[in-house]
């Protein structure tokens, strides 16, 4: 694939989603989530990874901010401890309020256990500058620290005349920590009393939804469950074609549909594949450009997939490979187990349970499938060794 005209600006982004980049639809979902927030109703937003949850909630928060709300986004992905939760909450509040002097002073006064630290980079605006935190002298750690932060957030919310909205991304990750049950209970006990709206976001759908639908769990029935549906393929294809046209390139509807279909209309992959195809195509996009783009996409994603597999057991890897190559109605069918050398039914049961919890496989259309369409293609193309 040779490069096209380098003077044309690529309208698609490879980097982390920016609130200012072009965006395809989700108007109804955006309105619903905004309305729930204005009514101080908690919501659970769930869907597979790379389907646009974060992009959507950031747009919801942008709209609410324009109306005067205080919108705080906290990402719990990779959280490692109770202290880490407390740090991320405090840091997010300081980062959001630092450009609004009155709010920032209120936040600093309320969150006494941490002091904000600002990286004063002269090349960055006040909004862009990084905000860190350090423990105030003599402060506690662990559950006591988290409780102190949550109590402080309650005070901050109580003293705010504005609507306060928290978006807690990958919220289910708190269940991986030591003392997870205590953490979950403590978070609920304080959030339940906060006069604010919370959106709990997650891509490990089974784990997240069980937190809010299991009667014995603290957050049982505390939020409205909102499953993010896929963007209609025709709508996404039209959006892709318009973006190409905005920079003087022709992408016929059939070619745009081929591009979207190649990645099952997952927004993240649509954007990334379109970015690759735009970069390496000439003035009119061809089917060959899309096919070559898919090959490059698989190559770019390979390090991420390999990293995921480092944390999996051999039997789990073998099951993923088998399902990618042969979506099946019953994983425990003797012929399926034998063909793919999956061993005993008991081993397959354990592997299936783990893959469901990690949201890597799902049962739809009467068969088991890989959730991530690009991972599925990568598994089929590459022989992943279960070792």
C-alpha positions as CSV (number, residue, x, y, z in Angstrom):
1,X,0.0,0.0,0.0
2,X,1.6,3.3,-1.1
3,X,1.0,6.6,0.6
4,X,-1.5,8.9,-0.9
5,X,-1.3,12.7,-1.0
6,X,0.4,13.9,2.1
7,X,-1.2,17.4,1.9
8,X,-4.6,16.0,2.8
9,X,-5.2,16.2,6.6
10,X,-6.3,12.9,8.1
11,X,-9.7,13.4,9.7
12,X,-9.4,10.3,11.8
13,X,-7.4,9.9,15.0
14,X,-5.1,7.1,16.3
15,X,-4.6,8.7,19.7
16,X,-6.9,8.5,22.7
17,X,-10.4,9.9,22.0
18,X,-10.5,13.7,21.9
19,X,-13.8,15.5,22.7
20,X,-13.1,17.8,19.7
21,X,-12.8,15.1,17.1
22,X,-15.7,14.1,14.7
23,X,-18.2,11.8,16.4
24,X,-20.8,9.5,15.0
25,X,-24.3,9.8,16.5
26,X,-25.4,8.5,19.9
27,X,-27.7,11.5,20.2
28,X,-30.5,9.5,21.9
29,X,-28.2,7.9,24.4
30,X,-26.4,11.2,25.1
31,X,-29.8,12.9,25.8
32,X,-31.0,10.0,28.1
33,X,-27.8,10.0,30.2
34,X,-27.8,13.7,30.5
35,X,-31.5,13.7,31.6
36,X,-30.7,11.0,34.2
37,X,-27.9,13.1,35.6
38,X,-30.0,16.2,35.8
39,X,-32.5,14.2,37.8
40,X,-29.7,12.9,40.1
41,X,-30.3,9.4,39.0
42,X,-27.4,7.0,39.0
43,X,-26.7,5.0,35.8
44,X,-24.7,2.0,34.8
45,X,-23.3,2.3,31.3
46,X,-22.0,-1.0,29.9
47,X,-20.9,-2.5,26.6
48,X,-17.9,-4.4,25.3
49,X,-14.5,-2.6,25.1
50,X,-13.9,-0.3,22.2
51,X,-17.6,0.4,21.5
52,X,-17.6,4.1,22.5
53,X,-18.6,4.3,26.2
54,X,-15.9,6.7,27.2
55,X,-16.4,8.9,24.2
56,X,-20.1,9.1,24.9
57,X,-19.8,9.9,28.6
58,X,-17.3,12.6,27.9
59,X,-19.7,14.2,25.5
60,X,-22.5,14.0,28.1
61,X,-20.2,15.7,30.6
62,X,-19.2,18.4,28.1
63,X,-22.9,19.3,27.7
64,X,-23.6,19.3,31.4
65,X,-20.5,21.4,32.0
66,X,-21.7,23.9,29.5
67,X,-24.9,24.1,31.6
68,X,-22.8,24.9,34.7
69,X,-22.5,21.5,36.2
70,X,-19.3,20.2,37.8
71,X,-18.3,17.1,35.9
72,X,-15.6,14.8,37.3
73,X,-14.3,11.8,35.3
74,X,-12.3,9.1,37.1
75,X,-10.8,6.1,35.4
76,X,-10.4,3.0,37.6
77,X,-8.7,0.9,34.9
78,X,-5.5,-0.6,36.4
79,X,-6.4,0.5,39.9
80,X,-4.1,-1.4,42.3
81,X,-5.1,-0.5,45.9
82,X,-7.5,1.3,48.2
83,X,-5.1,4.2,48.4
84,X,-5.1,4.3,44.6
85,X,-8.8,4.7,44.5
86,X,-8.6,7.6,47.0
87,X,-5.8,9.3,45.0
88,X,-7.7,9.0,41.7
89,X,-10.9,10.5,43.2
90,X,-9.1,13.4,44.8
91,X,-6.9,14.1,41.8
92,X,-9.9,14.1,39.4
93,X,-11.7,16.7,41.6
94,X,-8.7,19.0,41.7
95,X,-8.0,18.6,38.0
96,X,-11.6,19.5,37.1
97,X,-12.0,22.4,39.4
98,X,-8.6,24.1,39.1
99,X,-9.6,26.3,36.3
100,X,-12.6,27.6,38.3
101,X,-11.1,29.5,41.2
102,X,-14.1,29.4,43.6
103,X,-14.7,25.7,43.0
104,X,-11.0,24.9,43.4
105,X,-10.8,26.7,46.7
106,X,-13.9,24.8,47.8
107,X,-12.3,21.5,46.7
108,X,-9.0,22.2,48.5
109,X,-10.9,23.2,51.7
110,X,-13.1,20.1,51.6
111,X,-10.5,17.5,50.7
112,X,-8.2,18.0,53.6
113,X,-6.3,14.7,53.4
114,X,-4.7,15.6,50.1
115,X,-2.9,18.7,48.7
116,X,-3.0,19.4,44.9
117,X,0.3,19.6,43.0
118,X,0.3,21.3,39.6
119,X,2.8,20.8,36.9
120,X,3.2,24.3,35.6
121,X,4.2,23.7,32.0
122,X,4.4,27.1,30.3
123,X,3.4,25.4,27.0
124,X,0.1,24.2,28.5
125,X,-3.0,26.1,29.3
126,X,-4.3,25.9,32.9
127,X,-6.9,23.4,31.8
128,X,-4.3,21.2,30.2
129,X,-1.7,21.2,33.0
130,X,-1.3,18.0,34.9
131,X,-2.7,18.0,38.5
132,X,-1.3,15.5,41.0
133,X,-1.8,15.1,44.7
134,X,0.2,14.4,47.8
135,X,-0.9,13.3,51.2
136,X,-1.3,16.0,53.8
137,X,1.1,15.6,56.8
138,X,-0.1,13.0,59.3
139,X,-2.8,11.5,57.1
140,X,-3.9,7.9,57.3
141,X,-3.9,5.2,54.6
142,X,-6.0,2.3,53.4
143,X,-9.7,2.2,54.2
144,X,-9.4,5.1,56.5
145,X,-8.0,7.3,53.7
146,X,-10.7,6.3,51.3
147,X,-13.4,7.0,53.9
148,X,-11.8,10.4,54.5
149,X,-11.9,11.2,50.8
150,X,-15.5,10.1,50.4
151,X,-16.5,12.1,53.4
152,X,-14.8,15.1,51.9
153,X,-16.5,14.6,48.5
154,X,-19.8,14.6,50.4
155,X,-18.9,18.0,51.9
156,X,-17.8,19.4,48.5
157,X,-21.0,18.2,46.9
158,X,-23.2,19.6,49.8
159,X,-21.5,23.0,49.5
160,X,-21.9,23.2,45.7
161,X,-25.0,24.9,44.3
162,X,-24.1,23.4,40.9
163,X,-25.1,19.9,39.7
164,X,-22.2,17.5,40.4
165,X,-21.8,14.5,38.1
166,X,-19.2,11.8,38.6
167,X,-18.3,9.3,35.8
168,X,-16.5,6.3,37.2
169,X,-15.0,4.4,34.3
170,X,-14.2,0.7,34.6
171,X,-15.8,0.7,38.0
172,X,-15.9,-3.1,38.2
173,X,-12.1,-3.1,38.6
174,X,-12.6,-2.4,42.3
175,X,-13.7,-6.0,42.6
176,X,-10.1,-7.2,41.8
177,X,-8.6,-5.6,44.9
178,X,-7.9,-7.0,48.4
179,X,-10.8,-6.2,50.7
180,X,-13.1,-5.7,47.7
181,X,-16.3,-6.3,49.6
182,X,-15.4,-3.7,52.2
183,X,-14.4,-1.2,49.5
184,X,-17.7,-1.8,47.7
185,X,-19.7,-1.3,50.9
186,X,-17.8,1.8,51.8
187,X,-18.2,3.4,48.4
188,X,-21.9,2.6,48.4
189,X,-22.5,4.0,52.0
190,X,-21.1,7.4,51.0
191,X,-22.3,7.6,47.3
192,X,-25.8,6.7,48.6
193,X,-25.8,9.9,50.7
194,X,-24.2,12.2,48.0
195,X,-26.6,14.6,46.4
196,X,-24.9,14.1,43.1
197,X,-25.4,11.9,40.0
198,X,-23.0,9.0,39.3
199,X,-22.5,7.1,36.1
200,X,-20.7,3.7,36.6
201,X,-19.1,2.6,33.4
202,X,-17.6,-0.8,32.5
203,X,-16.6,-3.2,29.8
204,X,-16.6,-6.4,31.9
205,X,-20.3,-6.5,31.6
206,X,-21.0,-9.6,33.7
207,X,-19.0,-8.4,36.7
208,X,-20.3,-4.8,36.5
209,X,-24.0,-5.7,36.1
210,X,-23.8,-8.2,39.0
211,X,-22.8,-5.4,41.3
212,X,-26.1,-3.7,40.7
213,X,-28.4,-6.7,40.1
214,X,-27.4,-9.1,42.9
215,X,-29.6,-8.7,46.0
216,X,-26.7,-9.3,48.4
217,X,-24.5,-6.6,46.9
218,X,-24.4,-3.0,48.4
219,X,-25.2,-1.3,45.1
220,X,-28.3,-3.5,44.4
221,X,-30.9,-1.6,42.4
222,X,-29.1,1.7,43.1
223,X,-28.8,2.7,39.4
224,X,-30.5,2.5,36.0
225,X,-28.8,0.0,33.8
226,X,-28.1,1.4,30.3
227,X,-26.7,-1.0,27.7
228,X,-25.0,0.9,25.0
229,X,-26.2,-0.5,21.6
230,X,-24.1,-0.7,18.6
231,X,-24.0,2.2,16.1
232,X,-26.1,1.2,13.0
233,X,-23.7,0.1,10.3
234,X,-25.3,2.3,7.7
235,X,-25.0,5.3,9.9
236,X,-21.3,4.6,10.6
237,X,-20.5,4.0,7.0
238,X,-22.1,7.3,6.0
239,X,-20.1,9.1,8.7
240,X,-16.9,7.5,7.5
241,X,-17.6,8.4,3.8
242,X,-18.3,12.0,4.8
243,X,-15.1,12.3,6.7
244,X,-13.1,11.1,3.7
245,X,-15.0,13.6,1.5
246,X,-14.3,16.4,3.9
247,X,-10.6,16.1,2.9
248,X,-11.2,15.6,-0.8
249,X,-11.1,11.8,-0.9
250,X,-13.8,9.6,-2.4
251,X,-15.0,6.6,-0.4
252,X,-18.0,5.1,-2.1
253,X,-20.8,3.8,0.2
254,X,-20.0,0.2,-0.7
255,X,-16.4,0.7,0.3
256,X,-17.4,2.5,3.5
257,X,-19.7,-0.4,4.4
258,X,-16.9,-2.9,3.7
259,X,-14.6,-1.0,6.1
260,X,-17.3,-0.9,8.8
261,X,-18.3,-4.5,8.4
262,X,-14.6,-5.6,8.6
263,X,-14.5,-4.6,12.3
264,X,-18.2,-5.3,13.1
265,X,-18.9,-1.6,13.5
266,X,-16.9,-1.2,16.7
267,X,-16.4,2.6,16.8
268,X,-12.8,2.4,18.0
269,X,-11.8,0.0,15.3
270,X,-13.8,1.9,12.6
271,X,-11.9,5.0,13.5
272,X,-8.5,3.3,13.6
273,X,-9.0,1.4,10.4
274,X,-10.4,4.5,8.6
275,X,-7.3,6.4,9.8
276,X,-5.0,3.8,8.3
277,X,-6.9,3.5,5.0
278,X,-7.0,7.3,4.7
279,X,-3.2,7.6,5.3
280,X,-2.3,5.0,2.7
281,X,-4.9,5.3,0.0
282,X,-5.0,7.6,-3.0
283,X,-7.8,10.0,-3.9
284,X,-10.3,7.2,-4.3
285,X,-10.5,4.4,-1.7
286,X,-10.6,0.9,-3.1
287,X,-11.5,-2.5,-1.7
288,X,-7.8,-3.4,-1.8
289,X,-7.1,-0.4,0.4
290,X,-9.5,-1.6,3.0
291,X,-8.0,-5.2,2.9
292,X,-4.5,-3.8,3.3
293,X,-5.7,-1.6,6.1
294,X,-7.1,-4.6,8.0
295,X,-3.7,-6.3,7.7
296,X,-2.0,-3.2,9.2
297,X,-4.6,-2.9,11.9
298,X,-4.0,-6.5,13.0
299,X,-0.3,-5.8,13.1
300,X,-0.8,-2.6,15.2
301,X,-3.0,-4.4,17.6
302,X,-0.8,-7.5,18.0
303,X,1.3,-6.1,20.9
304,X,-1.9,-5.4,22.9
305,X,-3.4,-8.8,22.2
306,X,-0.1,-10.5,23.2
307,X,0.0,-8.5,26.4
308,X,-3.5,-9.7,27.3
309,X,-2.6,-13.3,26.6
310,X,0.3,-13.1,29.0
311,X,-2.2,-13.1,31.8
312,X,-4.2,-16.1,30.6
313,X,-3.8,-19.8,31.3
314,X,-3.0,-22.3,28.5
315,X,-6.5,-23.7,28.6
316,X,-8.1,-20.3,28.3
317,X,-6.0,-19.4,25.3
318,X,-6.8,-22.7,23.7
319,X,-10.6,-22.0,24.2
320,X,-10.3,-18.6,22.7
321,X,-8.5,-19.9,19.7
322,X,-11.1,-22.7,19.2
323,X,-14.1,-20.3,19.4
324,X,-12.4,-17.9,17.0
325,X,-12.0,-20.6,14.5
326,X,-15.3,-22.4,15.1
327,X,-18.1,-20.5,16.8
328,X,-20.1,-23.2,18.5
329,X,-23.4,-23.8,20.2
330,X,-21.9,-26.0,23.0
331,X,-18.4,-25.6,24.2
332,X,-18.7,-28.9,26.0
333,X,-19.6,-31.0,22.9
334,X,-17.2,-33.9,22.8
335,X,-16.4,-33.4,19.1
336,X,-15.6,-29.8,19.7
337,X,-13.3,-30.6,22.7
338,X,-11.5,-33.3,20.7
339,X,-11.0,-31.3,17.5
340,X,-9.5,-28.4,19.4
341,X,-7.7,-30.5,22.0
342,X,-9.4,-28.7,24.9
343,X,-9.0,-31.6,27.3
344,X,-11.7,-32.4,29.9
345,X,-15.2,-30.9,30.2
346,X,-14.1,-29.6,33.7
347,X,-11.2,-27.7,32.3
348,X,-13.3,-26.2,29.6
349,X,-15.9,-25.1,32.1
350,X,-13.3,-23.3,34.1
351,X,-11.9,-21.6,31.0
352,X,-15.3,-20.6,29.9
353,X,-16.2,-19.1,33.2
354,X,-13.0,-17.0,33.3
355,X,-13.4,-15.8,29.7
356,X,-17.0,-14.7,30.4
357,X,-15.9,-12.8,33.4
358,X,-13.2,-11.1,31.4
359,X,-15.8,-10.3,28.7
360,X,-13.7,-12.0,26.0
361,X,-16.5,-14.4,24.9
362,X,-20.3,-14.2,24.7
363,X,-23.3,-16.3,23.7
364,X,-25.3,-14.7,20.9
365,X,-27.2,-15.9,17.9
366,X,-27.2,-19.4,19.5
367,X,-23.4,-19.7,19.4
368,X,-20.3,-18.7,21.5
369,X,-18.3,-16.0,19.8
370,X,-15.2,-13.9,20.6
371,X,-16.4,-10.4,21.7
372,X,-13.7,-8.4,20.1
373,X,-13.9,-8.7,16.3
374,X,-10.3,-7.8,15.6
375,X,-9.0,-10.2,18.2
376,X,-11.1,-12.9,16.5
377,X,-9.4,-12.2,13.2
378,X,-6.0,-12.1,14.8
379,X,-6.6,-15.5,16.5
380,X,-7.7,-17.0,13.2
381,X,-4.7,-15.6,11.3
382,X,-2.1,-16.4,14.0
383,X,-1.4,-19.6,15.7
384,X,-1.3,-18.6,19.4
385,X,0.5,-21.1,21.4
386,X,-1.2,-22.1,24.7
387,X,1.9,-22.2,26.8
